[in-house]
Amino acid sequence: MIIPIINQRLLTTDVSQEEAQRVASILKENKVEYYQKTVTQGGNMIVTRNMDMRTASSMKFGMSADNITKYVYMTYVKRKDLPRAKGLITK
């Protein structure tokens, strides 16, 4: 289990859900523990840190074109796994 703040390091920050899922699948295949956090940027909807990407992406809201909420997907790994994880996702 990753202890928040103390033992985790930011691996990636993506606005693409597909890229965040690609990173997660690579880490999972290689048995690297990770934690993904989804936050919003713009718009008026709040996504809490308890929601996972699947939940956040399945939400449908009627919004005007000028009020589009963008999601930012952040992937964290343990400090000791950071060099290995960077190597795995850049291959």
C-alpha positions as CSV (number, residue, x, y, z in Angstrom):
1,M,0.0,0.0,0.0
2,I,1.3,3.4,-0.9
3,I,1.3,5.9,2.0
4,P,0.1,9.2,0.7
5,I,2.6,12.1,0.5
6,I,5.4,10.5,2.5
7,N,6.2,7.5,0.3
8,Q,4.8,8.4,-3.2
9,R,6.2,10.2,-6.1
10,L,4.4,11.6,-9.1
11,L,5.1,9.5,-12.2
12,T,2.8,11.0,-14.8
13,T,0.2,13.7,-15.3
14,D,-2.0,13.1,-18.3
15,V,-5.1,14.8,-19.8
16,S,-5.7,11.7,-21.9
17,Q,-7.6,8.9,-20.2
18,E,-6.2,6.4,-22.7
19,E,-2.6,7.3,-21.8
20,A,-3.4,7.0,-18.1
21,Q,-4.9,3.6,-18.7
22,R,-1.9,2.5,-20.7
23,V,0.5,3.6,-17.9
24,A,-1.7,1.7,-15.3
25,S,-1.8,-1.5,-17.4
26,I,2.0,-1.4,-17.8
27,L,2.5,-0.9,-14.1
28,K,0.0,-3.6,-13.3
29,E,1.6,-6.1,-15.7
30,N,5.0,-5.5,-14.0
31,K,3.6,-5.7,-10.5
32,V,4.5,-2.1,-9.6
33,E,2.2,-0.6,-7.0
34,Y,0.6,2.6,-8.1
35,Y,-2.1,5.1,-7.2
36,Q,-4.1,7.1,-9.7
37,K,-5.9,10.4,-8.8
38,T,-8.4,12.1,-11.0
39,V,-9.0,15.8,-10.7
40,T,-10.9,18.3,-12.7
41,Q,-9.6,21.4,-14.4
42,G,-12.2,24.0,-15.4
43,G,-16.0,23.6,-15.4
44,N,-18.0,23.3,-12.3
45,M,-18.0,19.5,-11.5
46,I,-15.9,18.2,-8.7
47,V,-14.3,14.7,-8.8
48,T,-13.2,13.5,-5.5
49,R,-10.0,11.5,-4.9
50,N,-12.3,8.5,-4.0
51,M,-13.6,8.2,-7.6
52,D,-11.6,6.1,-10.0
53,M,-11.1,6.9,-13.6
54,R,-13.8,4.5,-14.8
55,T,-16.4,6.2,-12.6
56,A,-15.3,9.7,-13.6
57,S,-15.3,8.9,-17.3
58,S,-18.8,7.2,-17.2
59,M,-20.5,10.4,-15.9
60,K,-22.6,12.2,-18.4
61,F,-23.6,15.8,-17.9
62,G,-25.4,18.2,-20.2
63,M,-22.9,21.1,-20.4
64,S,-22.6,23.9,-22.8
65,A,-19.7,23.9,-25.1
66,D,-18.0,26.8,-23.2
67,N,-18.2,24.9,-19.8
68,I,-16.3,21.7,-20.6
69,T,-14.6,20.0,-17.7
70,K,-11.2,18.6,-18.4
71,Y,-9.9,15.7,-16.4
72,V,-6.3,15.4,-15.2
73,Y,-5.1,11.9,-14.4
74,M,-2.1,11.7,-12.0
75,T,-0.3,8.4,-11.4
76,Y,1.9,8.0,-8.3
77,V,4.3,5.2,-7.4
78,K,6.4,4.4,-4.4
79,R,9.7,6.4,-4.2
80,K,11.8,3.3,-4.6
81,D,9.9,2.1,-7.7
82,L,10.1,5.5,-9.5
83,P,13.2,4.8,-11.7
84,R,11.9,1.3,-12.7
85,A,8.4,2.7,-13.5
86,K,9.8,5.5,-15.6
87,G,11.8,3.0,-17.6
88,L,8.8,0.7,-18.1
89,I,6.4,3.4,-19.4
90,T,9.0,5.0,-21.8
91,K,9.8,1.7,-23.6
